[in-house]
Amino acid sequence: MAEAKSAMRKPVFTKVDQLRPGTNGHNLVVKVVSANVVMQKGRPDGPQLRQMRIAECLVGDETGTIVFTARNDQVDLMKPEATIILRNAKIDMFKGSMRLAVDKWGRVEVTEPASFTVKEDNNLSLVEYELVNVVEEELL
């Protein structure tokens, strides 16, 4: 078992300002700036399996902020001022802007409070991207 443990790669943590559209596999340590539940489906008294919740959370580090889309159980972890580790996060595009998300292949976990101050004036989700199809012309 000890050999298998050493074979696992150490996670490489990136900063918010290094995130780019269409990328995935990001590990980040971020602080939650704000969290707003934008959708709640299913009856609160009904079975948990039926309930679906989505929250848009502004998260960030000392390089900038981005909107993180928290789903279901992830919503409960996203409390303002909490420090969160996002493992295997991906960038989704929504109306031309970047959103951070963690699907079933990733993990969201609360960790010790971080010492950095969130740089709130660099919100990557406010940058609009346009999908441009590049047609390569054949050289004659």
N, CA, C and O atoms as CSV, one atom per row, in Angstrom:
chain,resi,resn,atom,element,x,y,z
A,1,MET,N,N,0.823,-1.205,0.000
A,1,MET,CA,C,0.000,0.000,0.000
A,1,MET,C,C,0.857,1.255,0.000
A,1,MET,O,O,0.487,2.263,-0.602
A,2,ALA,N,N,1.998,1.200,0.670
A,2,ALA,CA,C,2.885,2.367,0.746
A,2,ALA,C,C,3.422,2.731,-0.635
A,2,ALA,O,O,3.601,3.909,-0.946
A,3,GLU,N,N,3.679,1.711,-1.467
A,3,GLU,CA,C,4.196,1.977,-2.816
A,3,GLU,C,C,3.143,2.705,-3.656
A,3,GLU,O,O,3.470,3.625,-4.404
A,4,ALA,N,N,1.893,2.295,-3.531
A,4,ALA,CA,C,0.822,2.915,-4.309
A,4,ALA,C,C,0.645,4.380,-3.907
A,4,ALA,O,O,0.360,5.236,-4.744
A,5,LYS,N,N,0.820,4.650,-2.621
A,5,LYS,CA,C,0.653,6.023,-2.137
A,5,LYS,C,C,1.716,6.935,-2.734
A,5,LYS,O,O,1.408,8.065,-3.113
A,6,SER,N,N,2.950,6.477,-2.826
A,6,SER,CA,C,4.028,7.318,-3.346
A,6,SER,C,C,3.903,7.528,-4.861
A,6,SER,O,O,4.436,8.496,-5.402
A,7,ALA,N,N,3.200,6.620,-5.537
A,7,ALA,CA,C,3.034,6.747,-6.985
A,7,ALA,C,C,2.037,7.848,-7.347
A,7,ALA,O,O,2.036,8.344,-8.474
A,8,MET,N,N,1.189,8.230,-6.389
A,8,MET,CA,C,0.220,9.296,-6.673
A,8,MET,C,C,0.948,10.618,-6.855
A,8,MET,O,O,1.873,10.951,-6.114
A,9,ARG,N,N,0.501,11.367,-7.869
A,9,ARG,CA,C,1.145,12.663,-8.126
A,9,ARG,C,C,0.714,13.685,-7.090
A,9,ARG,O,O,-0.417,13.671,-6.603
A,10,LYS,N,N,1.639,14.569,-6.770
A,10,LYS,CA,C,1.287,15.681,-5.882
A,10,LYS,C,C,0.475,16.668,-6.702
A,10,LYS,O,O,0.831,16.957,-7.845
A,11,PRO,N,N,-0.627,17.198,-6.133
A,11,PRO,CA,C,-1.420,18.139,-6.914
A,11,PRO,C,C,-0.658,19.441,-7.159
A,11,PRO,O,O,0.043,19.950,-6.284
A,12,VAL,N,N,-0.818,19.956,-8.360
A,12,VAL,CA,C,-0.207,21.247,-8.713
A,12,VAL,C,C,-1.305,22.288,-8.589
A,12,VAL,O,O,-2.329,22.198,-9.266
A,13,PHE,N,N,-1.099,23.268,-7.736
A,13,PHE,CA,C,-2.126,24.295,-7.525
A,13,PHE,C,C,-1.870,25.482,-8.439
A,13,PHE,O,O,-0.740,25.953,-8.569
A,14,THR,N,N,-2.951,25.964,-9.076
A,14,THR,CA,C,-2.836,27.131,-9.948
A,14,THR,C,C,-3.517,28.317,-9.272
A,14,THR,O,O,-4.236,28.161,-8.285
A,15,LYS,N,N,-3.278,29.495,-9.818
A,15,LYS,CA,C,-3.892,30.722,-9.324
A,15,LYS,C,C,-5.054,31.086,-10.247
A,15,LYS,O,O,-5.087,30.686,-11.410
A,16,VAL,N,N,-5.995,31.842,-9.718
A,16,VAL,CA,C,-7.189,32.214,-10.480
A,16,VAL,C,C,-6.838,32.928,-11.786
A,16,VAL,O,O,-7.466,32.673,-12.814
A,17,ASP,N,N,-5.841,33.821,-11.759
A,17,ASP,CA,C,-5.528,34.587,-12.978
A,17,ASP,C,C,-4.883,33.736,-14.072
A,17,ASP,O,O,-4.656,34.238,-15.173
A,18,GLN,N,N,-4.580,32.461,-13.800
A,18,GLN,CA,C,-4.002,31.583,-14.828
A,18,GLN,C,C,-5.070,30.741,-15.531
A,18,GLN,O,O,-4.752,29.993,-16.456
A,19,LEU,N,N,-6.318,30.852,-15.107
A,19,LEU,CA,C,-7.392,30.055,-15.704
A,19,LEU,C,C,-7.731,30.569,-17.103
A,19,LEU,O,O,-7.769,31.777,-17.336
A,20,ARG,N,N,-7.975,29.642,-18.029
A,20,ARG,CA,C,-8.297,29.986,-19.412
A,20,ARG,C,C,-9.540,29.202,-19.861
A,20,ARG,O,O,-9.817,28.128,-19.327
A,21,PRO,N,N,-10.286,29.731,-20.837
A,21,PRO,CA,C,-11.488,29.025,-21.327
A,21,PRO,C,C,-11.156,27.633,-21.854
A,21,PRO,O,O,-10.113,27.413,-22.470
A,22,GLY,N,N,-12.078,26.693,-21.593
A,22,GLY,CA,C,-11.939,25.348,-22.138
A,22,GLY,C,C,-10.877,24.481,-21.482
A,22,GLY,O,O,-10.502,23.450,-22.041
A,23,THR,N,N,-10.386,24.866,-20.319
A,23,THR,CA,C,-9.359,24.066,-19.650
A,23,THR,C,C,-9.974,23.324,-18.467
A,23,THR,O,O,-11.049,23.677,-17.982
A,24,ASN,N,N,-9.270,22.290,-18.014
A,24,ASN,CA,C,-9.777,21.527,-16.867
A,24,ASN,C,C,-8.611,20.943,-16.065
A,24,ASN,O,O,-7.444,21.135,-16.407
A,25,GLY,N,N,-8.951,20.234,-15.006
A,25,GLY,CA,C,-7.924,19.623,-14.174
A,25,GLY,C,C,-7.234,20.605,-13.242
A,25,GLY,O,O,-6.093,20.382,-12.837
A,26,HIS,N,N,-7.920,21.696,-12.896
A,26,HIS,CA,C,-7.315,22.717,-12.034
A,26,HIS,C,C,-7.486,22.382,-10.562
A,26,HIS,O,O,-8.535,21.891,-10.145
A,27,ASN,N,N,-6.449,22.651,-9.776
A,27,ASN,CA,C,-6.523,22.570,-8.319
A,27,ASN,C,C,-6.283,23.980,-7.802
A,27,ASN,O,O,-5.276,24.606,-8.133
A,28,LEU,N,N,-7.211,24.478,-6.989
A,28,LEU,CA,C,-7.094,25.847,-6.487
A,28,LEU,C,C,-7.427,25.913,-5.003
A,28,LEU,O,O,-8.230,25.133,-4.490
A,29,VAL,N,N,-6.793,26.859,-4.333
A,29,VAL,CA,C,-7.188,27.200,-2.965
A,29,VAL,C,C,-7.786,28.591,-3.066
A,29,VAL,O,O,-7.097,29.545,-3.427
A,30,VAL,N,N,-9.071,28.707,-2.747
A,30,VAL,CA,C,-9.781,29.984,-2.903
A,30,VAL,C,C,-10.579,30.310,-1.643
A,30,VAL,O,O,-10.880,29.444,-0.822
A,31,LYS,N,N,-10.908,31.599,-1.527
A,31,LYS,CA,C,-11.811,32.032,-0.458
A,31,LYS,C,C,-13.148,32.375,-1.094
A,31,LYS,O,O,-13.202,32.892,-2.210
A,32,VAL,N,N,-14.219,32.084,-0.379
A,32,VAL,CA,C,-15.558,32.417,-0.864
A,32,VAL,C,C,-15.841,33.873,-0.514
A,32,VAL,O,O,-15.778,34.261,0.653
A,33,VAL,N,N,-16.152,34.679,-1.528
A,33,VAL,CA,C,-16.478,36.091,-1.313
A,33,VAL,C,C,-17.981,36.212,-1.062
A,33,VAL,O,O,-18.408,36.882,-0.122
A,34,SER,N,N,-18.783,35.555,-1.913
A,34,SER,CA,C,-20.240,35.578,-1.749
A,34,SER,C,C,-20.828,34.319,-2.367
A,34,SER,O,O,-20.202,33.675,-3.208
A,35,ALA,N,N,-22.041,33.975,-1.939
A,35,ALA,CA,C,-22.728,32.800,-2.479
A,35,ALA,C,C,-24.220,33.098,-2.577
A,35,ALA,O,O,-24.844,33.495,-1.594
A,36,ASN,N,N,-24.793,32.903,-3.773
A,36,ASN,CA,C,-26.220,33.134,-3.984
A,36,ASN,C,C,-26.844,31.902,-4.617
A,36,ASN,O,O,-26.406,31.465,-5.681
A,37,VAL,N,N,-27.861,31.337,-3.975
A,37,VAL,CA,C,-28.563,30.195,-4.564
A,37,VAL,C,C,-29.409,30.732,-5.708
A,37,VAL,O,O,-30.260,31.597,-5.504
A,38,VAL,N,N,-29.172,30.213,-6.925
A,38,VAL,CA,C,-29.892,30.716,-8.100
A,38,VAL,C,C,-30.988,29.765,-8.552
A,38,VAL,O,O,-31.899,30.163,-9.278
A,39,MET,N,N,-30.902,28.489,-8.118
A,39,MET,CA,C,-31.943,27.543,-8.515
A,39,MET,C,C,-32.111,26.487,-7.443
A,39,MET,O,O,-31.134,25.948,-6.923
A,40,GLN,N,N,-33.357,26.198,-7.119
A,40,GLN,CA,C,-33.650,25.132,-6.170
A,40,GLN,C,C,-34.869,24.404,-6.680
A,40,GLN,O,O,-35.969,24.956,-6.717
A,41,LYS,N,N,-34.668,23.156,-7.074
A,41,LYS,CA,C,-35.774,22.361,-7.604
A,41,LYS,C,C,-36.053,21.220,-6.641
A,41,LYS,O,O,-35.149,20.722,-5.970
A,42,GLY,N,N,-37.290,20.819,-6.583
A,42,GLY,CA,C,-37.658,19.722,-5.698
A,42,GLY,C,C,-38.205,20.275,-4.396
A,42,GLY,O,O,-37.964,21.431,-4.047
A,43,ARG,N,N,-38.938,19.442,-3.687
A,43,ARG,CA,C,-39.533,19.882,-2.425
A,43,ARG,C,C,-38.514,19.766,-1.301
A,43,ARG,O,O,-37.834,18.745,-1.192
A,44,PRO,N,N,-38.396,20.795,-0.461
A,44,PRO,CA,C,-37.441,20.739,0.651
A,44,PRO,C,C,-37.715,19.570,1.600
A,44,PRO,O,O,-36.795,19.030,2.214
A,45,ASP,N,N,-39.006,19.182,1.714
A,45,ASP,CA,C,-39.335,18.072,2.621
A,45,ASP,C,C,-39.253,16.715,1.926
A,45,ASP,O,O,-39.390,15.673,2.567
A,46,GLY,N,N,-39.031,16.734,0.613
A,46,GLY,CA,C,-38.972,15.494,-0.159
A,46,GLY,C,C,-37.631,14.798,-0.015
A,46,GLY,O,O,-36.752,15.277,0.701
A,47,PRO,N,N,-37.471,13.670,-0.695
A,47,PRO,CA,C,-36.196,12.943,-0.614
A,47,PRO,C,C,-35.044,13.769,-1.191
A,47,PRO,O,O,-35.218,14.499,-2.167
A,48,GLN,N,N,-33.878,13.643,-0.578
A,48,GLN,CA,C,-32.700,14.400,-1.005
A,48,GLN,C,C,-32.329,14.118,-2.464
A,48,GLN,O,O,-31.790,14.992,-3.143
A,49,LEU,N,N,-32.609,12.920,-2.941
A,49,LEU,CA,C,-32.238,12.549,-4.310
A,49,LEU,C,C,-32.924,13.437,-5.336
A,49,LEU,O,O,-32.373,13.711,-6.403
A,50,ARG,N,N,-34.128,13.886,-5.006
A,50,ARG,CA,C,-34.896,14.668,-5.957
A,50,ARG,C,C,-34.512,16.139,-5.968
A,50,ARG,O,O,-34.743,16.843,-6.951
A,51,GLN,N,N,-33.925,16.597,-4.871
A,51,GLN,CA,C,-33.666,18.025,-4.748
A,51,GLN,C,C,-32.418,18.408,-5.543
A,51,GLN,O,O,-31.408,17.705,-5.511
A,52,MET,N,N,-32.503,19.524,-6.251
A,52,MET,CA,C,-31.355,20.001,-7.014
A,52,MET,C,C,-31.160,21.476,-6.695
A,52,MET,O,O,-32.082,22.281,-6.825
A,53,ARG,N,N,-29.946,21.816,-6.276
A,53,ARG,CA,C,-29.649,23.208,-5.946
A,53,ARG,C,C,-28.420,23.656,-6.719
A,53,ARG,O,O,-27.466,22.898,-6.892
A,54,ILE,N,N,-28.460,24.899,-7.179
A,54,ILE,CA,C,-27.297,25.496,-7.840
A,54,ILE,C,C,-27.082,26.873,-7.229
A,54,ILE,O,O,-28.022,27.655,-7.083
A,55,ALA,N,N,-25.833,27.158,-6.874
A,55,ALA,CA,C,-25.491,28.472,-6.334
A,55,ALA,C,C,-24.337,29.039,-7.139
A,55,ALA,O,O,-23.413,28.326,-7.529
A,56,GLU,N,N,-24.415,30.343,-7.379
A,56,GLU,CA,C,-23.290,31.029,-8.019
A,56,GLU,C,C,-22.498,31.688,-6.907
A,56,GLU,O,O,-23.024,32.519,-6.165
A,57,CYS,N,N,-21.236,31.316,-6.795
A,57,CYS,CA,C,-20.401,31.798,-5.704
A,57,CYS,C,C,-19.207,32.537,-6.295
A,57,CYS,O,O,-18.543,32.038,-7.204
A,58,LEU,N,N,-18.943,33.715,-5.777
A,58,LEU,CA,C,-17.752,34.435,-6.202
A,58,LEU,C,C,-16.610,33.961,-5.312
A,58,LEU,O,O,-16.628,34.165,-4.098
A,59,VAL,N,N,-15.612,33.324,-5.932
A,59,VAL,CA,C,-14.454,32.827,-5.179
A,59,VAL,C,C,-13.199,33.474,-5.750
A,59,VAL,O,O,-13.188,33.929,-6.894
A,60,GLY,N,N,-12.154,33.512,-4.954
A,60,GLY,CA,C,-10.937,34.130,-5.468
A,60,GLY,C,C,-9.744,33.905,-4.572
A,60,GLY,O,O,-9.848,33.366,-3.470
A,61,ASP,N,N,-8.592,34.340,-5.090
A,61,ASP,CA,C,-7.343,34.310,-4.325
A,61,ASP,C,C,-6.668,35.667,-4.487
A,61,ASP,O,O,-7.311,36.649,-4.856
A,62,GLU,N,N,-5.375,35.713,-4.211
A,62,GLU,CA,C,-4.696,37.016,-4.259
A,62,GLU,C,C,-4.478,37.529,-5.678
A,62,GLU,O,O,-3.997,38.649,-5.854
A,63,THR,N,N,-4.825,36.726,-6.713
A,63,THR,CA,C,-4.627,37.163,-8.101
A,63,THR,C,C,-5.921,37.604,-8.779
A,63,THR,O,O,-5.871,38.311,-9.786
A,64,GLY,N,N,-7.075,37.204,-8.253
A,64,GLY,CA,C,-8.340,37.581,-8.881
A,64,GLY,C,C,-9.496,36.741,-8.388
A,64,GLY,O,O,-9.346,35.923,-7.481
A,65,THR,N,N,-10.674,36.955,-9.008
A,65,THR,CA,C,-11.880,36.217,-8.639
A,65,THR,C,C,-12.520,35.603,-9.878
A,65,THR,O,O,-12.238,36.004,-11.007
A,66,ILE,N,N,-13.391,34.619,-9.642
A,66,ILE,CA,C,-14.153,33.979,-10.717
A,66,ILE,C,C,-15.432,33.430,-10.113
A,66,ILE,O,O,-15.479,33.140,-8.918
A,67,VAL,N,N,-16.471,33.286,-10.927
A,67,VAL,CA,C,-17.721,32.711,-10.436
A,67,VAL,C,C,-17.583,31.191,-10.440
A,67,VAL,O,O,-17.236,30.591,-11.458
A,68,PHE,N,N,-17.857,30.579,-9.294
A,68,PHE,CA,C,-17.853,29.131,-9.155
A,68,PHE,C,C,-19.299,28.675,-9.069
A,68,PHE,O,O,-20.068,29.186,-8.255
A,69,THR,N,N,-19.672,27.710,-9.912
A,69,THR,CA,C,-21.030,27.178,-9.893
A,69,THR,C,C,-21.052,25.958,-8.982
A,69,THR,O,O,-20.525,24.900,-9.325
A,70,ALA,N,N,-21.673,26.123,-7.812
A,70,ALA,CA,C,-21.752,25.023,-6.845
A,70,ALA,C,C,-23.064,24.280,-7.053
A,70,ALA,O,O,-24.114,24.894,-7.241
A,71,ARG,N,N,-22.991,22.952,-7.018
A,71,ARG,CA,C,-24.180,22.128,-7.227
A,71,ARG,C,C,-24.445,21.253,-6.008
A,71,ARG,O,O,-23.523,20.687,-5.419
A,72,ASN,N,N,-25.715,21.152,-5.642
A,72,ASN,CA,C,-26.206,20.266,-4.576
A,72,ASN,C,C,-25.415,20.361,-3.273
A,72,ASN,O,O,-25.458,21.398,-2.611
A,73,ASP,N,N,-24.689,19.300,-2.887
A,73,ASP,CA,C,-23.967,19.289,-1.610
A,73,ASP,C,C,-22.872,20.351,-1.555
A,73,ASP,O,O,-22.513,20.815,-0.473
A,74,GLN,N,N,-22.340,20.735,-2.713
A,74,GLN,CA,C,-21.284,21.756,-2.743
A,74,GLN,C,C,-21.807,23.094,-2.211
A,74,GLN,O,O,-21.042,23.884,-1.659
A,75,VAL,N,N,-23.116,23.349,-2.380
A,75,VAL,CA,C,-23.705,24.623,-1.968
A,75,VAL,C,C,-23.522,24.835,-0.465
A,75,VAL,O,O,-23.253,25.951,-0.021
A,76,ASP,N,N,-23.668,23.758,0.320
A,76,ASP,CA,C,-23.564,23.864,1.777
A,76,ASP,C,C,-22.172,24.291,2.238
A,76,ASP,O,O,-22.031,24.895,3.301
A,77,LEU,N,N,-21.141,23.982,1.446
A,77,LEU,CA,C,-19.756,24.302,1.827
A,77,LEU,C,C,-19.396,25.750,1.527
A,77,LEU,O,O,-18.456,26.292,2.107
A,78,MET,N,N,-20.139,26.376,0.625
A,78,MET,CA,C,-19.759,27.705,0.127
A,78,MET,C,C,-20.273,28.833,1.019
A,78,MET,O,O,-21.190,29.561,0.640
A,79,LYS,N,N,-19.692,28.971,2.177
A,79,LYS,CA,C,-20.047,30.046,3.106
A,79,LYS,C,C,-19.064,31.203,2.914
A,79,LYS,O,O,-17.862,30.967,2.790
A,80,PRO,N,N,-19.551,32.450,2.888
A,80,PRO,CA,C,-18.633,33.585,2.745
A,80,PRO,C,C,-17.513,33.543,3.789
A,80,PRO,O,O,-17.737,33.222,4.956
A,81,GLU,N,N,-16.311,33.873,3.337
A,81,GLU,CA,C,-15.080,33.871,4.149
A,81,GLU,C,C,-14.477,32.481,4.324
A,81,GLU,O,O,-13.372,32.366,4.855
A,82,ALA,N,N,-15.165,31.418,3.896
A,82,ALA,CA,C,-14.596,30.072,4.027
A,82,ALA,C,C,-13.467,29.892,3.014
A,82,ALA,O,O,-13.520,30.439,1.912
A,83,THR,N,N,-12.450,29.127,3.391
A,83,THR,CA,C,-11.360,28.795,2.467
A,83,THR,C,C,-11.646,27.395,1.935
A,83,THR,O,O,-11.875,26.461,2.704
A,84,ILE,N,N,-11.630,27.265,0.625
A,84,ILE,CA,C,-12.039,26.030,-0.043
A,84,ILE,C,C,-10.911,25.532,-0.950
A,84,ILE,O,O,-10.236,26.321,-1.611
A,85,ILE,N,N,-10.720,24.209,-0.970
A,85,ILE,CA,C,-9.812,23.608,-1.955
A,85,ILE,C,C,-10.696,22.993,-3.043
A,85,ILE,O,O,-11.568,22.172,-2.759
A,86,LEU,N,N,-10.456,23.406,-4.294
A,86,LEU,CA,C,-11.169,22.841,-5.436
A,86,LEU,C,C,-10.208,21.908,-6.152
A,86,LEU,O,O,-9.146,22.343,-6.598
A,87,ARG,N,N,-10.556,20.649,-6.269
A,87,ARG,CA,C,-9.692,19.671,-6.945
A,87,ARG,C,C,-10.336,19.240,-8.254
A,87,ARG,O,O,-11.533,18.959,-8.312
A,88,ASN,N,N,-9.524,19.191,-9.302
A,88,ASN,CA,C,-9.970,18.787,-10.635
A,88,ASN,C,C,-11.121,19.655,-11.137
A,88,ASN,O,O,-12.098,19.154,-11.693
A,89,ALA,N,N,-10.990,20.960,-10.931
A,89,ALA,CA,C,-12.021,21.895,-11.389
A,89,ALA,C,C,-11.861,22.142,-12.882
A,89,ALA,O,O,-10.774,21.990,-13.438
A,90,LYS,N,N,-12.967,22.527,-13.524
A,90,LYS,CA,C,-12.919,22.811,-14.962
A,90,LYS,C,C,-13.558,24.160,-15.230
A,90,LYS,O,O,-14.299,24.695,-14.405
A,91,ILE,N,N,-13.255,24.695,-16.400
A,91,ILE,CA,C,-13.834,25.973,-16.821
A,91,ILE,C,C,-14.990,25.686,-17.776
A,91,ILE,O,O,-14.803,25.082,-18.833
A,92,ASP,N,N,-16.185,26.126,-17.389
A,92,ASP,CA,C,-17.347,26.062,-18.276
A,92,ASP,C,C,-17.551,27.461,-18.835
A,92,ASP,O,O,-17.252,28.454,-18.172
A,93,MET,N,N,-18.057,27.534,-20.051
A,93,MET,CA,C,-18.378,28.842,-20.624
A,93,MET,C,C,-19.893,29.036,-20.506
A,93,MET,O,O,-20.673,28.148,-20.852
A,94,PHE,N,N,-20.292,30.200,-20.016
A,94,PHE,CA,C,-21.709,30.520,-19.857
A,94,PHE,C,C,-21.922,31.930,-20.364
A,94,PHE,O,O,-21.404,32.888,-19.789
A,95,LYS,N,N,-22.690,32.062,-21.450
A,95,LYS,CA,C,-22.945,33.372,-22.093
A,95,LYS,C,C,-21.641,34.124,-22.349
A,95,LYS,O,O,-21.552,35.329,-22.111
A,96,GLY,N,N,-20.640,33.407,-22.834
A,96,GLY,CA,C,-19.381,34.047,-23.225
A,96,GLY,C,C,-18.415,34.348,-22.098
A,96,GLY,O,O,-17.354,34.925,-22.340
A,97,SER,N,N,-18.753,33.972,-20.866
A,97,SER,CA,C,-17.820,34.233,-19.772
A,97,SER,C,C,-17.467,32.942,-19.039
A,97,SER,O,O,-18.207,31.959,-19.084
A,98,MET,N,N,-16.321,32.970,-18.366
A,98,MET,CA,C,-15.824,31.768,-17.701
A,98,MET,C,C,-16.522,31.539,-16.363
A,98,MET,O,O,-16.788,32.474,-15.608
A,99,ARG,N,N,-16.808,30.271,-16.097
A,99,ARG,CA,C,-17.350,29.831,-14.805
A,99,ARG,C,C,-16.511,28.632,-14.370
A,99,ARG,O,O,-16.150,27.780,-15.181
A,100,LEU,N,N,-16.218,28.586,-13.102
A,100,LEU,CA,C,-15.470,27.459,-12.545
A,100,LEU,C,C,-16.479,26.442,-12.031
A,100,LEU,O,O,-17.487,26.824,-11.437
A,101,ALA,N,N,-16.228,25.153,-12.248
A,101,ALA,CA,C,-17.139,24.113,-11.767
A,101,ALA,C,C,-16.352,22.868,-11.389
A,101,ALA,O,O,-15.272,22.612,-11.922
A,102,VAL,N,N,-16.903,22.105,-10.471
A,102,VAL,CA,C,-16.317,20.817,-10.086
A,102,VAL,C,C,-17.409,19.776,-10.276
A,102,VAL,O,O,-18.461,19.838,-9.639
A,103,ASP,N,N,-17.144,18.805,-11.174
A,103,ASP,CA,C,-18.152,17.767,-11.431
A,103,ASP,C,C,-17.860,16.541,-10.566
A,103,ASP,O,O,-17.114,16.622,-9.590
A,104,LYS,N,N,-18.455,15.407,-10.934
A,104,LYS,CA,C,-18.307,14.209,-10.101
A,104,LYS,C,C,-16.878,13.675,-10.057
A,104,LYS,O,O,-16.560,12.847,-9.204
A,105,TRP,N,N,-16.017,14.129,-10.954
A,105,TRP,CA,C,-14.633,13.653,-10.969
A,105,TRP,C,C,-13.726,14.511,-10.093
A,105,TRP,O,O,-12.541,14.213,-9.942
A,106,GLY,N,N,-14.275,15.560,-9.522
A,106,GLY,CA,C,-13.475,16.453,-8.687
A,106,GLY,C,C,-13.958,16.452,-7.255
A,106,GLY,O,O,-14.837,15.681,-6.872
A,107,ARG,N,N,-13.354,17.347,-6.462
A,107,ARG,CA,C,-13.715,17.418,-5.058
A,107,ARG,C,C,-13.707,18.858,-4.577
A,107,ARG,O,O,-12.885,19.667,-5.006
A,108,VAL,N,N,-14.636,19.166,-3.678
A,108,VAL,CA,C,-14.685,20.482,-3.036
A,108,VAL,C,C,-14.546,20.216,-1.553
A,108,VAL,O,O,-15.348,19.475,-0.982
A,109,GLU,N,N,-13.545,20.804,-0.914
A,109,GLU,CA,C,-13.390,20.583,0.518
A,109,GLU,C,C,-13.013,21.865,1.242
A,109,GLU,O,O,-12.274,22.699,0.720
A,110,VAL,N,N,-13.537,22.004,2.453
A,110,VAL,CA,C,-13.235,23.164,3.284
A,110,VAL,C,C,-11.892,22.898,3.955
A,110,VAL,O,O,-11.622,21.778,4.390
A,111,THR,N,N,-11.049,23.930,4.041
A,111,THR,CA,C,-9.733,23.763,4.645
A,111,THR,C,C,-9.483,24.886,5.651
A,111,THR,O,O,-10.355,25.716,5.908
A,112,GLU,N,N,-8.282,24.891,6.208
A,112,GLU,CA,C,-7.913,25.932,7.171
A,112,GLU,C,C,-7.999,27.301,6.517
A,112,GLU,O,O,-7.735,27.423,5.320
A,113,PRO,N,N,-8.367,28.348,7.279
A,113,PRO,CA,C,-8.431,29.693,6.685
A,113,PRO,C,C,-7.086,30.104,6.092
A,113,PRO,O,O,-6.038,29.957,6.722
A,114,ALA,N,N,-7.140,30.624,4.866
A,114,ALA,CA,C,-5.912,31.040,4.180
A,114,ALA,C,C,-5.529,32.449,4.614
A,114,ALA,O,O,-6.367,33.216,5.090
A,115,SER,N,N,-4.251,32.777,4.443
A,115,SER,CA,C,-3.752,34.072,4.918
A,115,SER,C,C,-3.850,35.175,3.857
A,115,SER,O,O,-3.633,36.347,4.166
A,116,PHE,N,N,-4.177,34.808,2.598
A,116,PHE,CA,C,-4.194,35.828,1.543
A,116,PHE,C,C,-5.468,36.672,1.575
A,116,PHE,O,O,-6.480,36.284,2.158
A,117,THR,N,N,-5.388,37.835,0.933
A,117,THR,CA,C,-6.548,38.708,0.761
A,117,THR,C,C,-7.001,38.579,-0.688
A,117,THR,O,O,-6.185,38.652,-1.607
A,118,VAL,N,N,-8.296,38.387,-0.890
A,118,VAL,CA,C,-8.836,38.192,-2.242
A,118,VAL,C,C,-8.758,39.501,-3.024
A,118,VAL,O,O,-9.171,40.560,-2.551
A,119,LYS,N,N,-8.209,39.390,-4.251
A,119,LYS,CA,C,-8.132,40.558,-5.145
A,119,LYS,C,C,-9.457,40.644,-5.903
A,119,LYS,O,O,-9.653,39.969,-6.913
A,120,GLU,N,N,-10.363,41.488,-5.397
A,120,GLU,CA,C,-11.713,41.526,-5.943
A,120,GLU,C,C,-11.861,42.383,-7.187
A,120,GLU,O,O,-12.911,42.349,-7.829
A,121,ASP,N,N,-10.830,43.159,-7.552
A,121,ASP,CA,C,-10.965,44.029,-8.729
A,121,ASP,C,C,-10.506,43.349,-10.024
A,121,ASP,O,O,-10.376,44.013,-11.052
A,122,ASN,N,N,-10.260,42.043,-9.988
A,122,ASN,CA,C,-9.868,41.298,-11.189
A,122,ASN,C,C,-10.794,40.086,-11.320
A,122,ASN,O,O,-10.389,38.957,-11.044
A,123,ASN,N,N,-12.050,40.328,-11.746
A,123,ASN,CA,C,-13.026,39.256,-11.864
A,123,ASN,C,C,-12.973,38.666,-13.274
A,123,ASN,O,O,-13.393,39.306,-14.237
A,124,LEU,N,N,-12.451,37.437,-13.389
A,124,LEU,CA,C,-12.310,36.784,-14.699
A,124,LEU,C,C,-13.658,36.462,-15.340
A,124,LEU,O,O,-13.744,36.313,-16.559
A,125,SER,N,N,-14.715,36.353,-14.526
A,125,SER,CA,C,-16.035,36.055,-15.080
A,125,SER,C,C,-16.659,37.270,-15.764
A,125,SER,O,O,-17.665,37.137,-16.461
A,126,LEU,N,N,-16.075,38.443,-15.575
A,126,LEU,CA,C,-16.587,39.639,-16.257
A,126,LEU,C,C,-15.952,39.820,-17.633
A,126,LEU,O,O,-16.395,40.661,-18.416
A,127,VAL,N,N,-14.920,39.036,-17.930
A,127,VAL,CA,C,-14.269,39.112,-19.246
A,127,VAL,C,C,-15.096,38.284,-20.214
A,127,VAL,O,O,-15.356,37.107,-19.963
A,128,GLU,N,N,-15.515,38.898,-21.327
A,128,GLU,CA,C,-16.323,38.182,-22.292
A,128,GLU,C,C,-15.444,37.610,-23.392
A,128,GLU,O,O,-14.605,38.307,-23.962
A,129,TYR,N,N,-15.648,36.348,-23.676
A,129,TYR,CA,C,-14.886,35.681,-24.728
A,129,TYR,C,C,-15.815,35.421,-25.902
A,129,TYR,O,O,-17.013,35.196,-25.729
A,130,GLU,N,N,-15.246,35.456,-27.093
A,130,GLU,CA,C,-16.026,35.187,-28.292
A,130,GLU,C,C,-15.392,33.999,-28.992
A,130,GLU,O,O,-14.179,33.962,-29.197
A,131,LEU,N,N,-16.218,33.030,-29.357
A,131,LEU,CA,C,-15.712,31.864,-30.054
A,131,LEU,C,C,-15.473,32.239,-31.511
A,131,LEU,O,O,-16.405,32.606,-32.227
A,132,VAL,N,N,-14.214,32.145,-31.947
A,132,VAL,CA,C,-13.862,32.507,-33.314
A,132,VAL,C,C,-13.383,31.248,-34.026
A,132,VAL,O,O,-12.435,30.599,-33.585
A,133,ASN,N,N,-14.038,30.912,-35.117
A,133,ASN,CA,C,-13.620,29.760,-35.892
A,133,ASN,C,C,-12.541,30.203,-36.881
A,133,ASN,O,O,-12.760,31.090,-37.706
A,134,VAL,N,N,-11.390,29.576,-36.779
A,134,VAL,CA,C,-10.278,29.937,-37.672
A,134,VAL,C,C,-10.273,28.933,-38.821
A,134,VAL,O,O,-10.164,27.723,-38.617
A,135,VAL,N,N,-10.392,29.468,-40.027
A,135,VAL,CA,C,-10.355,28.619,-41.211
A,135,VAL,C,C,-8.956,28.734,-41.816
A,135,VAL,O,O,-8.522,29.804,-42.244
A,136,GLU,N,N,-8.272,27.598,-41.833
A,136,GLU,CA,C,-6.926,27.623,-42.396
A,136,GLU,C,C,-7.020,27.444,-43.898
A,136,GLU,O,O,-7.566,26.455,-44.387
A,137,GLU,N,N,-6.477,28.418,-44.631
A,137,GLU,CA,C,-6.511,28.320,-46.093
A,137,GLU,C,C,-5.291,27.530,-46.552
A,137,GLU,O,O,-4.189,27.667,-46.021
A,138,GLU,N,N,-5.535,26.698,-47.559
A,138,GLU,CA,C,-4.434,25.898,-48.090
A,138,GLU,C,C,-3.499,26.782,-48.884
A,138,GLU,O,O,-3.928,27.652,-49.642
A,139,LEU,N,N,-2.218,26.543,-48.696
A,139,LEU,CA,C,-1.217,27.291,-49.456
A,139,LEU,C,C,-1.052,26.672,-50.835
A,139,LEU,O,O,-0.939,25.452,-50.961
A,140,LEU,N,N,-1.039,27.500,-51.862
A,140,LEU,CA,C,-0.899,26.995,-53.236
A,140,LEU,C,C,0.540,26.907,-53.641
A,140,LEU,O,O,0.842,26.503,-54.764
